[in-house]
Amino acid sequence: MLNVGAGAGSYEPEDRYVLAVEPSAAMRAQRPRGRPELEGTRDSLPFSAIARISEALGGDTEVEPVPVPGDCTDRFQVALHARPEQFLDPRVRSAQSAWRFLPPGVEERFVSALAGDLASGAWDSATATSACGRRSPASSVW
């Protein structure tokens, strides 16, 4: 199994061989010892699409993206699509390694734009057809 954006490995099955690809040294340092890992990102892999990964692995290999359900209570970035107001909390962002890779000023611009989109309703309009099932801030899980 290839786990791209593997983080600390918290979601990896122990009964399968998993190769982790993770850009953050801090996240890789939290991985269980002895598990294989590579420093990198999706863009650093020699594959341009999911189908190419399957072809490269050959045989009866199946490659399936795993969607994140809207009611996922974790706070990794993709899981917060249904609860974007949580990105406004600096404590939440500080627990996500991807923010550390941004150039100076980008995080502040993102937070400002997101706050405006949430206040105006633009976020909900843009994601109204999303499968994530956007929930209101009042129903967010902490």
Secondary structure as GFF3:
##gff-version 3
##sequence-region A 1 142
A	DSSP	beta_strand	2	4	.	.	.	ID=ss1
A	DSSP	beta_strand	19	22	.	.	.	ID=ss2
A	DSSP	alpha_helix	25	29	.	.	.	ID=ss3
A	DSSP	beta_strand	37	39	.	.	.	ID=ss4
A	DSSP	three_ten_helix	42	44	.	.	.	ID=ss5
A	DSSP	alpha_helix	50	57	.	.	.	ID=ss6
A	DSSP	three_ten_helix	77	82	.	.	.	ID=ss7
A	DSSP	three_ten_helix	84	88	.	.	.	ID=ss8
A	DSSP	alpha_helix	90	94	.	.	.	ID=ss9
A	DSSP	three_ten_helix	97	101	.	.	.	ID=ss10
A	DSSP	alpha_helix	106	120	.	.	.	ID=ss11
A	DSSP	alpha_helix	122	126	.	.	.	ID=ss12
A	DSSP	three_ten_helix	137	139	.	.	.	ID=ss13
###
